[in-house]
Amino acid sequence: MNWAYCTNGFRDHPLDQTLEVLADLGYTGAAVTLDHGHLMPGASPAEVGRIAALAGRLGLALAVETGGRYTLDPRRKHFPTLLHDEAEARVRFLCRAMRIAADLGAPVVHLWSGIRPPEVPEGEAWDRLVRHCERLLSEADEVGVTLGFEPEPGMLVADLAGYERLRDLLGGHPGFGLTLDIGHCRCLEPYDVPECVERAKPYLVHVQIEDMRRGVHEHLEFGEGEIDFPPVLAALDGFGGLVAVELARHSHAAPEVARRSIEFLRRAHDLAGAGRSRR
């Protein structure tokens, strides 16, 4: 399993130090969130190249995530999304993220729909999302990356059914992959988490992982929620992308949280393997 960590959980560390700490702990990947204090969309080619070279020396595979809270607007969280009248700024950001990903050697760029603005009817919101995703897929094809679309609780596309609806509206484009957040499966999907993984597998390009409780969208350290992880990891067997711990609100103790996380995941993975061998 290619264990990674989302850099949004290391907000108090420069990106260089973040990657070094993760490599020292035994991670083999990093999901780099383009945001203040780390790589921004306006990062120079030299800076992007420097980070790519560092990740290469450390043996870290990379993905690019785009969920920074105030990346585009200092006052409004996640504004604008692909559903707002001002969506062009988000589209430009995501296009730049794809080019940065290509320069980093990161094959996947993560994105989500955003929350539907109250003044935008649901049908219009879906039309906007499809239109913008078609444009983004054209850009992705040009630069040679895959989109990893994440269903997010509370957003227009909140669950696997919503992702599948959007994928169908996009004609099943092969470059429109899925980012599956394991905690979200426990939070709101009507299936057991391993069933969600099996359903997601045909489209899966990126995984985020953390613990969570039913009906509560709060990213928790492993063991603090309700997920039984060995069956989940058994269901993920064969997935070749990054499995990235996402604990964005734990930066105050990032190195220790990252250490506990990889130790937990390794133990759970060993239990998953033991369970398979007994069958």
N, C-alpha and C positions, 0 to 999 in steps of 0.2 A: 504494500500500500504506500502511495506517495504522499506522506504526511506533509502538510503545509500549514502556514499560519497567515491570517489576514493582517496586513500591516496597519490597518486602522485600530488594532489593539495595542499598538506601540506608538501612540501619539506623542509621548514624551521623549522618544528617541529619534535621532536622525535616521534616515533610511539606511545609511551605511552600517550603523551600529545595530539596527534591527536585523539586517540580513546576517551579520556576523554572529549575533546572539542565537538566532534560529539555527544556523549551521552548527554552532557549538553544541546545541541541545540535541542535534540529530535529525532535525527536519531536512527534508530534501526538496522543499518547495516553499514559495512565498506568493501569496496573492496580494499584489501591490495595489493599494487604493490610491488613485491619483487625487491628491488633496494637499492642503496647506501643510508645510513642514516636511513633506516627502516630495515626490515628483508631482509637479503641476502640469496642466495641459500646455503651458507655455515653456516648459523645460527645453533647454537648448539641445541640439543633437549631441553636443559634446557631453552634456550631463547624462543624457539617456545612454550614450555609449559607455560612459564610465560605470553606470549601474549595471548595465548588461555584462561588462567585463568582470565586475566584482561578483555578480551572481554566478558567472561561469567558473571563476576561481574557487568559489565556495561550494560548487556542485548543486546549486539551487535552480530547479525549474521554476518558471514564473507564469503567472496569469495576471491580467489587469482587471481590477475592479473599479467601479465608477460610482459608488454609493456614498461619497463624502457628503456630509450634511449641509455644509455652507460653502461648497466649492465654487458655486456660480453666483450666489447672492449672499451678502453678509448678514442679512436680516431675516430671510425667509428660508427655512429648512427645505432642502431638496428642490428649490425653485430655480428655474422653471423645469417642469417635467415635459415629457413628450405629449402631454394632454393639454397644456396651457396654450393660450394665444401666442405666447412668447417662446414657443418650443424650439425655434430656430437656434437659440443659444445652446440648448441641450443637444441638438443634432450636431452642431459644430464641435461641441465638447466631445461627443462620442466618436465623431470622425477623427478628431485629433488623438483620442485614446487608442483608436485602432492603429494609427500610424506609429504611435509610441510603442504599442505592443509588438508591431512588426519589427521595429528597431531593437526591442529587448529580446526578441526571439520567443515571445510569449504567444502561444497559438490561440488563446481564448480571451475575449473581452466580454465582461459581465455587464448587464444592464437590467432595468426593470421599467414598468409602465409609469409608475407614479399614481398618486391618489386622484380620482376624478374631481376636478373643480366643481363646486356646486352649481355654477352657472352653465356648465357644459352638459347637455343631455347625454345619456349613456350611449346612444347610437352614434352621436357625433364623436364622442370620446374614442370609441372603437375605430371609427373611420380615420381619425387623426393618427391613432396608434399604428394602424396598418400602413397608412401612407408613409409615415416617418420610418417605420421598420423596413419597408421596401427600399427606401433611399439608403438606409444604413446597410442593408444587405448588399446593395450594389457597391458601396464603398468597401465592405468587408471582402467581397470577391476580388476587388481591385488590389487590395493590399495583402491578401492572403491570410486572413484570420477568420476565426469562427466566432459568431455571437453566442453567448451563453445567457439566455433570458431567464431571469429569476422571478417566479411567482412570489409575491410578498403580501402577508396579511394586511388587509385594509386598503390595498391598491386595486386598481381596475382589474388587473390580472393577479388574483390572490392565491390561486391553487392550480393543481395539475390540470384540472378540467379547463380552466381559463387558458393555460398555456397551450393545450391541445387545440382549443378553439382558435387561438391566434395563429398557431402553426398552420392549421387548415386554411385560414384566410390568406396566408402567405404562400399557399400552394405547396406546402410541405418542403420549402426550400431546404436543401441539405446543409446550408451554412447557418441555419437558425436552430441552434442547439439549446439545451436546457441546463441552467444552474439549479441544482436541487439543494435546498437548505433542509438538513435533516430535522432540526428543531421545529421548523415550520410544519413538517409533516405531522408531528405530534400535536402541535398547536391547533391545527384546523382541518386537516384532511379526514375524510370519513373512513379511512382504511388504516390498518396497522402500519407502522413505519416500514418494516421490511416489504410489505405489499406495495407501498409507495415507491420504494426503490426499484422493485421489479417493473412496475408500470413505467417508471421514468427511464429505464435502461436504454430503450431504443434511441433516445434523443440526448442522453446524458453526456455533457462535455466538461462540467465543473461541479464540485460538491463543496458546500459549506456545512460545517458540523459543530454542534454544541448541544447542550442539554436544554430541555424545555418542558413546560407543563401544559396540559390540555387547556385550551381556551385563553392562555396568557402569553402574549407575544413579548417574552423577556428571555434574552440569551443568558443562559446559566452555565456555570462551570459543570463539568462532567460529575455526575453523582448527586447534583443538587436538584435535578428534575425527575422526570418519570420514564425516560427512555431506557429500554433494555438494549445495550449497544452490541453485544456479540451477535445476535441475529441480524442486526442492521449491517454490520461489517461483513457477515457471511453473505448477505444479499449483494453487497458491493463487490464481492470477489470478481476479479477480472477487469474491473474498471481501471483504465490506465492513466486517467487525468489526476489532477490535484484533489486531495481531500483536505480542505483548509479550515482550521479552527477559526470561528468568527466570534470573538468576544471583545467587541469594540468599546465596551464600557469598563474594561479591566486594565486600562493602560497604567493606572497607578501602581500596579504590581505585575507588569507585563512579563518580565523574565521568569518570575516564579509561577505565574499562571501558565505560561507556555511550557515550562518544565512539567508541571503537574498534568497538563493536557496530553503531552506526548506519552508520558508514562502510563496514563489511564488508557489511551487508545492502543498502545502496544499490548497491554494486558488483555483488553477486550478482544483484540485481534487474535491473540494466542488462544483465548477461550473459544472464539469462533472457529478457529482451525481444529481445536480439539473436538468440538461438537461435530464438525464435518467428518473427522476421521472415525468417529464412533458409529456413523450411520452406514 
